[in-house]
Amino acid sequence: MKKPIALLLAAAMTAGLSACGGSSEPAGTQAPASSAAGGETKEAQAPAAEGETQASQTPGEGAELVVAWWGNQVRNERTQAALDLYSEQNPGVTFDGQFSEWADYWNKLATAAAGHSMPDIIQQDYKYIQQYVSNDLLVDLTPYIEDGTIDVSNCNEDILNSGRIGDGIYAICNGINTPALLYNKTALDAAGITVKDNMTLDEFVALSKEIQEKTGYKTNLAYGNNEILAEYLLRADDIVMFEEDKLGGTAEDYVAYMKLYEDGIKEGWVIDAAVFAETTIGSVEQNPLVYGTSPETMSWCMCAYTNQLTAFRNAAPEGVEIGMTTWPSKDPAKSDYLKPSQFFSITKDSANPDEAAKVLNFITNSVDCNNILLGERGIPLSSAVAEAIAPNMDETSQEVIKFINEVVSPNSSQINPPAPDSASEVNNLINKLEEQVCYGQMSAEEAGKQLFEEGNAIMGSK
């Protein structure tokens, strides 16, 4: 069923709450976000009159494509340079590049969608693909994939399917991230402790206890952002946490999750909640992995994503090396996943979808193009392209490429479908109950059951 286009406008107005507006930006390449007043960025095109569509164009010679994206000035400059390269290689094809900040982008796009005047190619977010497809705004890319216009032969099938809705593929991922457990390698090396990839949950708990005993450092179980870990751990039992109108699993599944915190606090290996009382949760610089004066108030690890590695290495005290491994799980291959940072889609308003499909292939498979982009949106979808451009990237980016291609990709499963809007309210509930468990104000049994009951009520009422 189509949702009223007004809902797209409402989504745009609240889009700043999405994690993809901040944490999904690849670390180490961010620049201060530019605005129309600060540079020569172009405004999104004005909506056409009601019932009016863009003028028809013929493929190839004389084609002008409008391409829109959000991001920072680094992304703006690199994307425009990549489009200029395409024009050089394909005479007659020109681009109107339209760059906006995150919130402005979705407002402009929603307005253009209402007027049937969207750009030919748009940068898309995982959270909104379903809504745009439901409103019949995006082109199914399947025919272009099947006839080879868009070559996906070197693309991971799971991450390719993250752009799939029903029987169609409506978006091509242009940057890959994965969950990454970042840890204080320097402290662990000094204690003779080695961290292995694809740890089970039992191995992780045992390791956390050993680290606390030998170094004094405790474990941060995604405090204040723990819904990401809860969802990850439930995947090991084939449970999708956020279904359309309810929470997946049973109350006991959530009791078991809360018991991790309860046991960890009682046994002394989970970091005290009081450590976070005077810090900004979500701030890299104030995260106990890199912030604090002694092991008693610091953690040896944190649940992050690969695109945050550079930021944490930059924030770490001098002489401290930050390592990277996978998150723990009862079944690491079931829990782990490749995460699309952003996508590109072709809109139904495009006058030249065939040429637009060639552009998506260029972004996906051209080494020259990606030597300009240099993984600014995340690791390239094509493993062959990622490998080819790696020597031109910094050491951390090369490490991330190797981690994604060699550690995660062979031991991962399809990412969960996008969570419904009601998930944000449930996430707040999880964080509140987890805090009460950590402060000893509620048992894991009580917290898990309350989460399941109230979470289902929230999901079912939306």
SEVOLO-285286 format. One record per residue (C-alpha): residue number from 0; x, y, z; residue in three letters. Coordinates in pm, 1 decimal. Layout:
N
PT   k       xx       yy       zz   r
PT NUM        X        Y        Z ALA
...
END
This chain:
462
PT   k       xx       yy       zz   r
PT   0      0.0      0.0      0.0 MET
PT   1    128.5    345.2    -91.7 LYS
PT   2    182.7    587.7    193.1 LYS
PT   3     77.6    950.5    139.4 PRO
PT   4    364.6   1159.6     11.8 ILE
PT   5    318.7   1376.9    321.0 ALA
PT   6    474.8   1093.1    517.1 LEU
PT   7    789.4   1134.8    312.5 LEU
PT   8    794.6   1497.7    416.2 LEU
PT   9    744.1   1396.2    776.8 ALA
PT  10   1026.0   1146.9    746.6 ALA
PT  11   1246.1   1418.7    605.7 ALA
PT  12   1172.2   1648.0    897.1 MET
PT  13   1276.9   1377.9   1144.8 THR
PT  14   1560.5   1232.8    937.3 ALA
PT  15   1823.2   1393.8   1157.0 GLY
PT  16   1747.0   1127.0   1417.7 LEU
PT  17   1876.9    853.8   1188.3 SER
PT  18   2216.0    707.1   1271.7 ALA
PT  19   2311.5    728.5    907.2 CYS
PT  20   2324.0   1104.1    934.1 GLY
PT  21   2629.3   1087.1   1155.9 GLY
PT  22   2782.0    757.7   1256.7 SER
PT  23   2764.0    616.9    906.6 SER
PT  24   2993.4    884.3    770.8 GLU
PT  25   3332.0    720.8    717.3 PRO
PT  26   3566.4    836.4    990.3 ALA
PT  27   3879.2   1018.8    895.9 GLY
PT  28   3732.4   1183.1    585.9 THR
PT  29   3481.4   1414.7    744.0 GLN
PT  30   3498.8   1788.1    692.3 ALA
PT  31   3274.7   2062.1    831.4 PRO
PT  32   2941.6   2038.8    650.4 ALA
PT  33   2907.0   2311.9    390.9 SER
PT  34   2597.9   2520.2    328.3 SER
PT  35   2464.9   2722.0     39.3 ALA
PT  36   2606.7   3033.9    197.5 ALA
PT  37   2949.2   2883.9    233.5 GLY
PT  38   3018.1   2768.8   -117.7 GLY
PT  39   2886.1   2724.5   -467.7 GLU
PT  40   2671.6   2422.9   -396.2 THR
PT  41   2354.0   2401.0   -599.6 LYS
PT  42   2005.3   2392.6   -461.3 GLU
PT  43   1782.7   2096.4   -542.9 ALA
PT  44   1581.8   2166.1   -855.1 GLN
PT  45   1240.2   2320.9   -809.6 ALA
PT  46    942.6   2088.5   -837.0 PRO
PT  47    769.6   2078.3  -1172.3 ALA
PT  48    414.9   2202.5  -1203.5 ALA
PT  49    150.7   1950.5  -1106.2 GLU
PT  50    132.1   1673.2  -1364.7 GLY
PT  51    448.5   1793.5  -1537.2 GLU
PT  52    753.4   1565.3  -1575.6 THR
PT  53   1105.5   1625.9  -1691.0 GLN
PT  54   1161.3   1659.7  -2063.1 ALA
PT  55   1241.6   1340.2  -2250.0 SER
PT  56   1601.0   1275.1  -2348.4 GLN
PT  57   1765.8   1023.1  -2574.0 THR
PT  58   2038.7    798.5  -2432.5 PRO
PT  59   2401.1    892.9  -2487.4 GLY
PT  60   2476.8   1212.2  -2676.5 GLU
PT  61   2326.2   1524.0  -2526.0 GLY
PT  62   2211.9   1359.6  -2203.7 ALA
PT  63   2214.1   1567.3  -1886.6 GLU
PT  64   2160.4   1384.4  -1560.2 LEU
PT  65   2074.9   1540.7  -1226.4 VAL
PT  66   2251.9   1362.8   -939.0 VAL
PT  67   2178.7   1447.2   -574.2 ALA
PT  68   2359.9   1345.1   -256.8 TRP
PT  69   2412.1   1449.2    104.1 TRP
PT  70   2738.2   1465.7    295.1 GLY
PT  71   3030.7   1690.7    373.2 ASN
PT  72   3253.8   1904.7    154.9 GLN
PT  73   3501.1   1621.6    100.9 VAL
PT  74   3223.4   1403.9    -39.9 ARG
PT  75   3093.7   1690.1   -250.2 ASN
PT  76   3429.4   1754.1   -415.2 GLU
PT  77   3512.0   1387.8   -474.8 ARG
PT  78   3167.3   1301.4   -612.7 THR
PT  79   3171.7   1595.6   -851.8 GLN
PT  80   3520.4   1499.9   -970.6 ALA
PT  81   3404.1   1142.1  -1034.2 ALA
PT  82   3108.0   1268.3  -1238.5 LEU
PT  83   3341.2   1495.6  -1434.9 ASP
PT  84   3551.0   1189.2  -1517.7 LEU
PT  85   3242.9   1008.6  -1648.4 TYR
PT  86   3166.7   1307.7  -1873.3 SER
PT  87   3523.6   1298.4  -2008.3 GLU
PT  88   3491.1    928.4  -2086.9 GLN
PT  89   3137.0    964.5  -2227.9 ASN
PT  90   3124.2   1279.7  -2445.5 PRO
PT  91   2783.9   1445.0  -2451.4 GLY
PT  92   2683.3   1328.3  -2103.7 VAL
PT  93   2681.7   1607.3  -1847.6 THR
PT  94   2573.0   1633.1  -1486.7 PHE
PT  95   2394.6   1875.3  -1261.8 ASP
PT  96   2537.7   1776.9   -924.2 GLY
PT  97   2318.6   1879.0   -629.5 GLN
PT  98   2476.9   1855.8   -286.2 PHE
PT  99   2300.0   1920.9     45.0 SER
PT 100   2347.2   1867.6    414.6 GLU
PT 101   2169.6   1565.4    562.1 TRP
PT 102   1843.7   1723.7    686.1 ALA
PT 103   1811.0   1964.6    392.9 ASP
PT 104   1862.6   1677.1    150.3 TYR
PT 105   1553.7   1485.7    263.0 TRP
PT 106   1337.8   1798.8    274.7 ASN
PT 107   1431.7   1888.3    -84.0 LYS
PT 108   1389.9   1531.1   -204.5 LEU
PT 109   1045.3   1497.2    -47.0 ALA
PT 110    935.5   1823.5   -209.5 THR
PT 111   1067.6   1708.4   -547.6 ALA
PT 112    895.5   1371.2   -505.8 ALA
PT 113    563.1   1545.0   -444.0 ALA
PT 114    610.7   1744.2   -765.4 GLY
PT 115    733.5   1445.5   -971.4 HIS
PT 116   1061.1   1626.0  -1037.7 SER
PT 117   1317.3   1419.7   -850.8 MET
PT 118   1677.5   1403.2   -977.1 PRO
PT 119   1773.0   1118.6  -1210.7 ASP
PT 120   2003.5    961.0   -952.2 ILE
PT 121   1967.2   1005.2   -577.7 ILE
PT 122   2176.5    897.4   -284.2 GLN
PT 123   1948.5    676.0    -73.9 GLN
PT 124   1948.3    555.8    286.5 ASP
PT 125   1863.9    204.3    407.8 TYR
PT 126   1596.9    341.8    638.8 LYS
PT 127   1393.2    501.2    359.4 TYR
PT 128   1418.6    261.0     64.1 ILE
PT 129   1097.4     78.4    155.9 GLN
PT 130    899.3    401.5    174.6 GLN
PT 131   1023.4    529.7   -160.6 TYR
PT 132    950.9    195.7   -328.4 VAL
PT 133    602.8    181.8   -171.3 SER
PT 134    531.7    519.7   -328.8 ASN
PT 135    654.3    394.4   -669.4 ASP
PT 136    935.0    648.9   -685.6 LEU
PT 137   1233.4    426.4   -770.5 LEU
PT 138   1331.0    221.8  -1076.3 VAL
PT 139   1379.5   -153.8  -1037.8 ASP
PT 140   1743.8   -214.1  -1130.9 LEU
PT 141   1701.1   -588.1  -1186.6 THR
PT 142   1680.7   -566.5  -1570.4 PRO
PT 143   2003.2   -362.0  -1579.7 TYR
PT 144   2175.0   -619.5  -1358.8 ILE
PT 145   2047.6   -910.5  -1565.3 GLU
PT 146   2160.7   -760.6  -1899.4 ASP
PT 147   2503.8   -665.6  -1757.8 GLY
PT 148   2460.2   -288.6  -1769.9 THR
PT 149   2529.9   -294.1  -1396.7 ILE
PT 150   2797.1   -557.1  -1332.9 ASP
PT 151   2764.3   -719.9   -989.2 VAL
PT 152   2995.8  -1015.6  -1049.3 SER
PT 153   3240.2   -900.4   -778.5 ASN
PT 154   2973.9   -789.6   -530.2 CYS
PT 155   2880.2   -970.1   -210.8 ASN
PT 156   2528.4  -1108.9   -256.8 GLU
PT 157   2414.8  -1022.0     95.5 ASP
PT 158   2509.5   -656.6     65.3 ILE
PT 159   2363.7   -643.5   -287.2 LEU
PT 160   2035.5   -776.5   -147.8 ASN
PT 161   2024.4   -498.9    109.7 SER
PT 162   1885.1   -288.3   -175.6 GLY
PT 163   1616.9   -545.8   -254.1 ARG
PT 164   1248.6   -486.7   -182.3 ILE
PT 165   1027.1   -777.9   -277.2 GLY
PT 166   1140.1   -914.1   -613.3 ASP
PT 167   1324.8   -599.3   -721.2 GLY
PT 168   1654.8   -429.7   -647.5 ILE
PT 169   1597.3    -56.9   -613.0 TYR
PT 170   1931.3     64.6   -478.8 ALA
PT 171   2300.0    -16.0   -527.3 ILE
PT 172   2518.6     11.0   -218.9 CYS
PT 173   2813.0    247.3   -263.8 ASN
PT 174   2986.8    190.6     67.9 GLY
PT 175   3016.1   -102.1    308.3 ILE
PT 176   3062.4    -97.3    685.2 ASN
PT 177   3050.8   -383.8    932.1 THR
PT 178   3022.8   -420.8   1309.4 PRO
PT 179   3368.2   -398.3   1466.7 ALA
PT 180   3474.9   -453.7   1826.4 LEU
PT 181   3744.9   -192.7   1884.2 LEU
PT 182   3988.1   -265.6   2166.6 TYR
PT 183   4298.5   -139.8   2348.5 ASN
PT 184   4558.2   -358.4   2181.3 LYS
PT 185   4845.4   -193.5   2363.7 THR
PT 186   4711.7   -281.6   2709.6 ALA
PT 187   4626.0   -636.2   2607.7 LEU
PT 188   4963.0   -696.5   2439.4 ASP
PT 189   5137.9   -583.5   2757.7 ALA
PT 190   4938.7   -843.2   2953.2 ALA
PT 191   5011.0  -1116.7   2699.2 GLY
PT 192   4645.7  -1141.1   2593.1 ILE
PT 193   4548.7  -1214.8   2233.5 THR
PT 194   4208.0  -1134.1   2085.6 VAL
PT 195   4082.7  -1361.9   1811.2 LYS
PT 196   3823.1  -1297.6   1542.2 ASP
PT 197   3476.6  -1455.4   1548.4 ASN
PT 198   3466.2  -1512.4   1924.0 MET
PT 199   3166.4  -1690.2   2069.1 THR
PT 200   2979.3  -1513.7   2347.5 LEU
PT 201   3118.3  -1756.7   2607.3 ASP
PT 202   3472.3  -1690.6   2482.8 GLU
PT 203   3413.4  -1317.5   2504.0 PHE
PT 204   3286.9  -1335.4   2862.4 VAL
PT 205   3585.0  -1549.9   2962.2 ALA
PT 206   3821.1  -1307.3   2790.1 LEU
PT 207   3656.7  -1009.2   2963.1 SER
PT 208   3707.7  -1172.0   3302.0 LYS
PT 209   4072.0  -1249.1   3221.5 GLU
PT 210   4135.9   -891.4   3106.8 ILE
PT 211   3979.1   -747.0   3420.4 GLN
PT 212   4186.2   -974.0   3643.8 GLU
PT 213   4516.5   -904.1   3466.7 LYS
PT 214   4480.9   -536.4   3370.1 THR
PT 215   4193.7   -382.7   3567.7 GLY
PT 216   4019.1   -276.8   3246.4 TYR
PT 217   3648.7   -360.5   3229.4 LYS
PT 218   3409.5   -430.9   2943.0 THR
PT 219   3169.5   -185.3   2781.4 ASN
PT 220   2866.8   -377.8   2653.8 LEU
PT 221   2741.5   -102.5   2420.7 ALA
PT 222   2617.8    107.2   2713.1 TYR
PT 223   2364.0    369.0   2606.9 GLY
PT 224   2345.7    228.6   2255.0 ASN
PT 225   2280.5   -131.2   2341.7 ASN
PT 226   1997.4   -201.5   2098.7 GLU
PT 227   2261.1   -262.1   1833.4 ILE
PT 228   2413.6   -541.9   2041.8 LEU
PT 229   2074.5   -687.1   2140.1 ALA
PT 230   1969.3   -712.9   1775.8 GLU
PT 231   2306.2   -863.7   1683.8 TYR
PT 232   2293.6  -1134.0   1952.0 LEU
PT 233   1933.5  -1230.5   1870.0 LEU
PT 234   2035.2  -1298.9   1510.5 ARG
PT 235   2232.6  -1600.6   1636.9 ALA
PT 236   1898.0  -1766.5   1714.6 ASP
PT 237   1743.0  -1659.7   1382.4 ASP
PT 238   1540.6  -1390.4   1559.2 ILE
PT 239   1469.2  -1060.9   1383.9 VAL
PT 240   1433.8   -816.3   1670.9 MET
PT 241   1210.6   -562.8   1496.9 PHE
PT 242    928.5   -723.9   1305.0 GLU
PT 243    655.1   -516.1   1143.9 GLU
PT 244    432.4   -482.5   1450.1 ASP
PT 245    603.4   -676.2   1727.4 LYS
PT 246    934.5   -778.1   1882.6 LEU
PT 247   1078.4  -1104.7   1761.8 GLY
PT 248   1158.2  -1390.5   2000.4 GLY
PT 249   1023.7  -1442.7   2350.5 THR
PT 250   1054.1  -1263.5   2683.5 ALA
PT 251   1323.7  -1509.7   2788.2 GLU
PT 252   1542.8  -1399.3   2497.2 ASP
PT 253   1545.9  -1045.7   2636.7 TYR
PT 254   1596.0  -1169.4   2992.8 VAL
PT 255   1908.1  -1352.6   2872.9 ALA
PT 256   2035.1  -1031.3   2715.1 TYR
PT 257   1981.4   -824.8   3029.0 MET
PT 258   2149.4  -1097.6   3233.8 LYS
PT 259   2475.9  -1022.1   3054.4 LEU
PT 260   2475.1   -681.2   3223.2 TYR
PT 261   2352.9   -813.3   3556.4 GLU
PT 262   2617.4  -1086.2   3574.2 ASP
PT 263   2890.8   -858.8   3444.5 GLY
PT 264   2822.9   -593.9   3709.8 ILE
PT 265   2801.9   -849.5   3991.0 LYS
PT 266   3116.5  -1030.5   3878.5 GLU
PT 267   3307.6   -707.4   3822.8 GLY
PT 268   3398.6   -730.1   3454.0 TRP
PT 269   3136.4   -488.7   3311.4 VAL
PT 270   3220.9   -120.5   3348.4 ILE
PT 271   3018.2     69.6   3609.6 ASP
PT 272   2730.2    276.8   3472.4 ALA
PT 273   2845.5    570.0   3686.8 ALA
PT 274   3144.9    611.8   3454.3 VAL
PT 275   2905.1    740.5   3187.6 PHE
PT 276   2719.9    981.8   3416.1 ALA
PT 277   2928.5   1287.0   3325.5 GLU
PT 278   3018.9   1200.4   2968.5 THR
PT 279   2841.3   1245.0   2637.7 THR
PT 280   2732.7    904.0   2514.2 ILE
PT 281   2820.6    878.6   2147.0 GLY
PT 282   3123.0   1106.7   2176.1 SER
PT 283   3437.2    934.5   2051.2 VAL
PT 284   3662.6   1155.0   2261.9 GLU
PT 285   3472.2   1073.3   2583.9 GLN
PT 286   3430.7    701.9   2525.1 ASN
PT 287   3593.8    500.2   2806.7 PRO
PT 288   3796.6    310.3   2547.0 LEU
PT 289   4010.6    623.5   2500.7 VAL
PT 290   3898.3    852.8   2784.7 TYR
PT 291   3989.6    817.9   3151.3 GLY
PT 292   4280.4    833.5   3390.1 THR
PT 293   4298.0    474.0   3514.7 SER
PT 294   4186.0    122.2   3417.2 PRO
PT 295   3917.1    131.6   3687.6 GLU
PT 296   3721.6    390.9   3491.2 THR
PT 297   3807.7    272.7   3142.0 MET
PT 298   3701.0    -12.2   2914.9 SER
PT 299   3919.1   -235.4   2704.0 TRP
PT 300   3665.6   -248.7   2418.9 CYS
PT 301   3354.4   -101.2   2260.3 MET
PT 302   3100.5   -207.1   1998.6 CYS
PT 303   3143.9     17.0   1695.2 ALA
PT 304   3153.8     -3.2   1316.2 TYR
PT 305   3451.8    -20.9   1083.9 THR
PT 306   3405.2    337.7    966.3 ASN
PT 307   3472.0    456.9   1323.6 GLN
PT 308   3818.6    301.9   1351.2 LEU
PT 309   4003.7    608.3   1225.3 THR
PT 310   3821.7    840.1   1465.9 ALA
PT 311   3904.1    622.5   1766.9 PHE
PT 312   4266.1    588.4   1662.8 ARG
PT 313   4287.4    965.8   1632.4 ASN
PT 314   4130.1   1010.0   1976.8 ALA
PT 315   4341.5    748.3   2154.4 ALA
PT 316   4617.8    869.3   2389.8 PRO
PT 317   4966.7    876.3   2245.0 GLU
PT 318   5118.8    529.8   2243.3 GLY
PT 319   4784.3    345.8   2255.5 VAL
PT 320   4704.0    127.3   1954.8 GLU
PT 321   4338.4     49.4   1884.6 ILE
PT 322   4278.3   -297.9   1742.0 GLY
PT 323   3972.0   -436.0   1565.7 MET
PT 324   3787.8   -766.6   1571.6 THR
PT 325   3433.4   -900.0   1535.7 THR
PT 326   3153.2   -866.9   1787.9 TRP
PT 327   3090.8  -1181.5   1996.0 PRO
PT 328   2793.1  -1411.4   1940.8 SER
PT 329   2672.5  -1764.3   2008.3 LYS
PT 330   2693.0  -1805.8   1630.1 ASP
PT 331   2920.1  -1538.3   1479.8 PRO
PT 332   2839.0  -1627.0   1118.0 ALA
PT 333   2465.9  -1583.5   1179.3 LYS
PT 334   2500.8  -1260.6   1377.0 SER
PT 335   2757.9  -1072.2   1171.5 ASP
PT 336   2658.1   -875.9    863.8 TYR
PT 337   2773.9   -629.1    604.1 LEU
PT 338   2606.5   -292.3    649.1 LYS
PT 339   2535.3    -53.3    361.8 PRO
PT 340   2641.2    299.0    450.1 SER
PT 341   2451.4    457.4    159.7 GLN
PT 342   2305.4    364.7   -179.4 PHE
PT 343   2238.9    518.3   -518.2 PHE
PT 344   1897.2    478.5   -680.4 SER
PT 345   1741.9    581.8  -1011.9 ILE
PT 346   1411.2    763.4   -977.8 THR
PT 347   1094.6    711.9  -1180.3 LYS
PT 348   1119.4   1081.8  -1273.8 ASP
PT 349   1442.0   1021.2  -1467.2 SER
PT 350   1415.0   1100.9  -1838.6 ALA
PT 351   1715.6    879.8  -1908.3 ASN
PT 352   1724.4    575.8  -1677.2 PRO
PT 353   1941.1    376.9  -1920.1 ASP
PT 354   2225.5    628.6  -1898.6 GLU
PT 355   2171.7    657.2  -1523.5 ALA
PT 356   2222.1    280.6  -1493.8 ALA
PT 357   2554.8    314.9  -1675.1 LYS
PT 358   2657.1    577.1  -1419.6 VAL
PT 359   2576.5    338.4  -1134.2 LEU
PT 360   2791.0     75.3  -1302.9 ASN
PT 361   3072.0    330.3  -1333.9 PHE
PT 362   3053.4    413.0   -962.3 ILE
PT 363   3044.2     43.7   -873.3 THR
PT 364   3310.9    -95.9  -1105.3 ASN
PT 365   3543.4    179.0  -1230.0 SER
PT 366   3880.2    173.1  -1055.3 VAL
PT 367   3952.0    523.9  -1187.5 ASP
PT 368   3627.0    651.1  -1036.4 CYS
PT 369   3698.7    491.2   -701.1 ASN
PT 370   4053.5    621.4   -695.7 ASN
PT 371   3881.1    960.6   -679.9 ILE
PT 372   3618.3    862.1   -423.0 LEU
PT 373   3872.8    662.4   -215.6 LEU
PT 374   3614.2    490.2      1.1 GLY
PT 375   3474.5    813.9    143.6 GLU
PT 376   3128.7    655.6    166.1 ARG
PT 377   3266.3    325.2    292.0 GLY
PT 378   3447.0     32.0    134.3 ILE
PT 379   3346.8    -11.7   -235.2 PRO
PT 380   3081.1   -271.5   -312.0 LEU
PT 381   3302.8   -448.6   -565.8 SER
PT 382   3571.3   -649.4   -388.3 SER
PT 383   3790.2   -623.5   -699.2 ALA
PT 384   3767.5   -243.8   -692.8 VAL
PT 385   3831.2   -232.7   -317.8 ALA
PT 386   4145.1   -440.4   -364.1 GLU
PT 387   4262.6   -229.6   -658.9 ALA
PT 388   4235.1    105.7   -479.1 ILE
PT 389   4366.4    -16.6   -143.0 ALA
PT 390   4731.2     83.4   -212.1 PRO
PT 391   4616.5    444.0   -260.1 ASN
PT 392   4430.5    455.1     71.2 MET
PT 393   4566.1    519.4    419.3 ASP
PT 394   4683.5    230.8    637.7 GLU
PT 395   4364.1    217.4    845.4 THR
PT 396   4142.5    206.1    536.4 SER
PT 397   4353.7    -76.9    396.6 GLN
PT 398   4310.9   -261.6    725.0 GLU
PT 399   3933.8   -212.9    709.7 VAL
PT 400   3918.5   -345.7    352.3 ILE
PT 401   4109.2   -657.8    454.3 LYS
PT 402   3888.9   -702.9    762.3 PHE
PT 403   3566.8   -675.1    560.8 ILE
PT 404   3676.9   -895.1    271.0 ASN
PT 405   3869.4  -1163.7    460.5 GLU
PT 406   3715.8  -1177.4    809.5 VAL
PT 407   3355.5  -1062.4    791.6 VAL
PT 408   3235.2  -1132.8    438.6 SER
PT 409   3299.9  -1511.3    452.0 PRO
PT 410   3143.3  -1535.7    800.3 ASN
PT 411   2827.8  -1323.5    786.0 SER
PT 412   2457.9  -1330.8    699.5 SER
PT 413   2204.9  -1102.7    534.7 GLN
PT 414   2142.6   -784.3    733.2 ILE
PT 415   1799.3   -749.6    897.0 ASN
PT 416   1531.6   -552.5    712.3 PRO
PT 417   1513.8   -182.3    801.0 PRO
PT 418   1355.3   -132.4   1142.4 ALA
PT 419   1011.8     34.9   1153.2 PRO
PT 420    975.2    387.7   1289.2 ASP
PT 421    853.6    255.1   1625.7 SER
PT 422   1195.2     94.2   1684.2 ALA
PT 423   1341.0    423.8   1807.3 SER
PT 424   1096.7    430.0   2099.8 GLU
PT 425   1178.6     68.2   2181.7 VAL
PT 426   1549.6    151.0   2172.5 ASN
PT 427   1494.6    421.8   2431.7 ASN
PT 428   1315.3    167.8   2648.9 LEU
PT 429   1604.8    -78.7   2618.5 ILE
PT 430   1855.2    182.6   2726.3 ASN
PT 431   1641.6    288.4   3023.4 LYS
PT 432   1593.1    -68.5   3148.6 LEU
PT 433   1956.9   -160.0   3094.1 GLU
PT 434   2060.3    140.4   3305.3 GLU
PT 435   1831.8     27.0   3588.1 GLN
PT 436   1983.7   -321.8   3575.9 VAL
PT 437   2336.3   -178.6   3587.5 CYS
PT 438   2249.0     36.1   3890.0 TYR
PT 439   2090.8   -262.1   4065.8 GLY
PT 440   1744.0   -105.5   4060.1 GLN
PT 441   1589.5   -390.7   3862.5 MET
PT 442   1670.8   -756.4   3802.8 SER
PT 443   1747.1   -893.6   3458.3 ALA
PT 444   1434.1  -1106.1   3486.1 GLU
PT 445   1216.0   -801.5   3549.4 GLU
PT 446   1387.0   -588.3   3285.1 ALA
PT 447   1369.7   -852.3   3012.8 GLY
PT 448   1001.4   -922.6   3068.8 LYS
PT 449    913.9   -555.0   3088.6 GLN
PT 450   1105.9   -487.9   2768.2 LEU
PT 451    919.6   -762.4   2585.1 PHE
PT 452    575.4   -656.3   2709.5 GLU
PT 453    615.5   -280.9   2667.1 GLU
PT 454    814.4   -317.8   2346.7 GLY
PT 455    537.7   -522.4   2188.3 ASN
PT 456    282.4   -267.2   2302.2 ALA
PT 457    484.9     10.7   2137.9 ILE
PT 458    531.6   -182.8   1814.7 MET
PT 459    167.5   -284.6   1795.0 GLY
PT 460     30.0     63.6   1854.7 SER
PT 461    217.0    234.7   1573.5 LYS
END
